[in-house]
């Protein structure tokens, strides 16, 4: 389950102040939560490619550890940023898979049972990313809700907490965002 807010928030702020070792102390506290979020996201895909749950969590770690001057406000903000990082990693992976498909031709070895078939979804994921960028231009909050709900697999309650909005707002905007994205993806 999610860790106590105060400990995580304290370590996030310490990391933001540049305190040595704060991020390394934080990661064991949030690792299981990040792993659960990644597993939810990757479970949506089909089996057969090499991006796995642990790999996605480690990629998020590498992306976020370099942000020593990050101004994470609290635990919720950290998980919202993690959702965005997961989206970027999955989309970048889809781009790499498409590039490899067009001539890379190297065989990949699956790492564990929780794999996502980016190859089969690469075109769709890239189109979704572009549509999500357009949505962010129209309504940034709806785009962040899609990142939390779809890319990080957060529940409505977790998304509301991560974005500091009400559950009802998440429900309403999630419904609107899905409809908007469905229409956008058709065109």
C-alpha positions as CSV (number, residue, x, y, z in Angstrom):
1,X,0.0,0.0,0.0
2,X,1.0,3.6,-0.3
3,X,3.6,4.8,2.2
4,X,2.9,7.4,4.9
5,X,2.8,10.9,3.3
6,X,5.0,12.7,5.8
7,X,8.1,10.5,5.4
8,X,7.9,10.6,1.6
9,X,7.2,14.4,1.6
10,X,10.0,15.0,4.0
11,X,12.5,13.1,1.8
12,X,11.3,14.7,-1.4
13,X,11.8,18.1,0.1
14,X,15.2,17.1,1.4
15,X,16.2,15.9,-2.1
16,X,14.9,19.2,-3.5
17,X,17.2,21.0,-1.2
18,X,20.1,18.9,-2.4
19,X,20.6,16.8,0.7
20,X,22.9,13.9,-0.2
21,X,21.3,10.5,0.0
22,X,17.7,11.7,0.4
23,X,16.6,10.2,-2.9
24,X,18.3,6.9,-2.2
25,X,16.5,6.8,1.1
26,X,13.2,7.6,-0.6
27,X,13.3,5.0,-3.3
28,X,12.8,1.9,-1.1
29,X,9.7,3.7,0.4
30,X,8.1,4.2,-3.1
31,X,9.6,1.3,-5.0
32,X,6.6,-1.1,-4.4
33,X,4.1,1.6,-5.3
34,X,6.0,2.4,-8.5
35,X,6.3,-1.3,-9.3
36,X,2.5,-1.7,-8.7
37,X,1.8,1.2,-11.0
38,X,4.1,0.0,-13.7
39,X,2.6,-3.6,-13.5
40,X,-0.9,-2.1,-14.0
41,X,0.2,-0.2,-17.0
42,X,2.2,-3.0,-18.6
43,X,-0.6,-5.5,-17.9
44,X,-2.6,-3.7,-20.5
45,X,-0.2,-4.8,-23.3
46,X,0.2,-8.1,-25.0
47,X,3.0,-10.5,-24.2
48,X,6.2,-10.7,-26.3
49,X,8.4,-7.6,-26.0
50,X,11.2,-6.6,-23.6
51,X,9.9,-3.6,-21.6
52,X,9.0,-5.1,-18.3
53,X,7.7,-3.8,-14.9
54,X,11.1,-3.7,-13.2
55,X,12.7,-2.1,-16.2
56,X,10.1,0.6,-16.4
57,X,10.5,1.4,-12.6
58,X,14.3,1.5,-13.0
59,X,13.9,3.8,-16.0
60,X,11.7,6.1,-14.0
61,X,14.3,6.0,-11.2
62,X,17.1,7.0,-13.7
63,X,15.0,9.8,-15.1
64,X,14.1,11.2,-11.7
65,X,17.3,10.7,-9.8
66,X,19.0,13.4,-11.8
67,X,16.5,16.0,-10.8
68,X,18.4,17.0,-7.7
69,X,16.8,20.5,-7.7
70,X,13.3,19.1,-8.3
71,X,10.6,21.0,-6.4
72,X,8.3,18.1,-5.6
73,X,5.7,19.5,-3.3
74,X,4.7,16.2,-1.7
75,X,4.1,12.5,-2.2
76,X,1.1,13.1,-4.5
77,X,3.1,15.5,-6.7
78,X,5.9,12.9,-6.9
79,X,3.5,10.2,-8.2
80,X,2.0,12.6,-10.7
81,X,5.5,13.3,-12.0
82,X,6.2,9.6,-12.0
83,X,3.1,9.0,-14.2
84,X,4.4,11.5,-16.7
85,X,7.8,9.9,-16.6
86,X,6.3,6.5,-17.3
87,X,4.4,7.9,-20.2
88,X,7.5,9.4,-21.7
89,X,9.4,6.1,-21.3
90,X,6.7,4.0,-22.8
91,X,6.4,6.4,-25.8
92,X,10.1,6.6,-26.3
93,X,10.3,2.8,-26.2
94,X,7.5,2.6,-28.8
95,X,9.6,5.0,-31.0
96,X,12.6,2.8,-30.6
97,X,10.6,-0.3,-31.5
98,X,9.3,1.3,-34.6
99,X,12.8,2.3,-35.6
100,X,14.1,-1.2,-35.0
101,X,11.1,-2.6,-36.9
102,X,12.1,-0.5,-39.9
103,X,15.6,-2.0,-40.1
104,X,17.1,-2.8,-36.8
105,X,16.2,-6.5,-37.0
106,X,17.9,-7.5,-33.8
107,X,16.3,-10.2,-31.6
108,X,15.3,-9.2,-28.1
109,X,15.2,-11.4,-25.0
110,X,12.1,-11.1,-22.7
111,X,13.0,-10.2,-19.1
112,X,10.0,-11.4,-17.2
113,X,6.4,-12.3,-17.4
114,X,5.1,-8.7,-17.2
115,X,6.1,-7.5,-20.7
116,X,4.3,-5.1,-22.9
117,X,4.1,-5.6,-26.7
118,X,5.2,-2.2,-27.8
119,X,5.9,-3.5,-31.3
120,X,2.2,-4.3,-31.9
121,X,1.1,-1.0,-30.3
122,X,3.9,1.4,-31.3
123,X,1.9,3.3,-34.0
124,X,-1.1,3.5,-31.7
125,X,1.0,4.7,-28.7
126,X,2.7,7.4,-30.8
127,X,-0.7,8.6,-32.1
128,X,-2.0,8.6,-28.6
129,X,1.0,10.6,-27.4
130,X,0.5,13.2,-30.1
131,X,-3.2,13.4,-29.3
132,X,-2.4,13.8,-25.6
133,X,-0.1,16.7,-26.5
134,X,-2.9,18.4,-28.3
135,X,-5.2,17.7,-25.4
136,X,-2.7,19.3,-23.0
137,X,-2.8,22.5,-25.2
138,X,-6.6,22.6,-24.7
139,X,-6.8,21.4,-21.1
140,X,-3.7,20.6,-19.2
141,X,-5.6,19.0,-16.3
142,X,-7.4,16.5,-18.5
143,X,-4.0,15.5,-20.0
144,X,-2.5,15.0,-16.5
145,X,-5.5,12.8,-15.6
146,X,-5.0,10.6,-18.6
147,X,-1.3,10.3,-17.6
148,X,-2.3,9.2,-14.1
149,X,-5.2,6.9,-15.1
150,X,-3.8,5.4,-18.3
151,X,-0.1,5.6,-18.2
152,X,0.4,5.1,-14.4
153,X,-2.7,3.0,-13.8
154,X,-3.7,5.1,-10.8
155,X,-7.2,4.7,-9.4
156,X,-9.6,7.7,-9.5
157,X,-8.8,8.3,-5.8
158,X,-5.0,8.1,-6.3
159,X,-5.3,10.4,-9.4
160,X,-7.3,12.9,-7.4
161,X,-4.7,12.9,-4.6
162,X,-1.8,13.1,-7.0
163,X,-3.3,16.1,-8.8
164,X,-4.8,17.7,-5.7
165,X,-8.3,17.8,-7.1
166,X,-11.6,16.1,-6.2
167,X,-12.5,12.5,-7.2
168,X,-15.5,13.9,-8.9
169,X,-13.4,16.2,-11.1
170,X,-11.2,13.2,-12.0
171,X,-14.3,11.2,-12.9
172,X,-15.8,14.0,-15.0
173,X,-12.5,15.0,-16.8
174,X,-11.5,11.3,-17.3
175,X,-14.8,10.7,-19.1
176,X,-14.4,13.9,-21.2
177,X,-10.7,13.1,-22.0
178,X,-11.5,9.6,-23.1
179,X,-14.2,10.9,-25.4
180,X,-12.0,13.6,-26.8
181,X,-9.1,11.2,-27.4
182,X,-11.4,8.6,-29.0
183,X,-12.6,11.2,-31.5
184,X,-9.1,12.6,-32.1
185,X,-7.6,9.2,-32.7
186,X,-10.3,8.4,-35.3
187,X,-9.3,11.4,-37.3
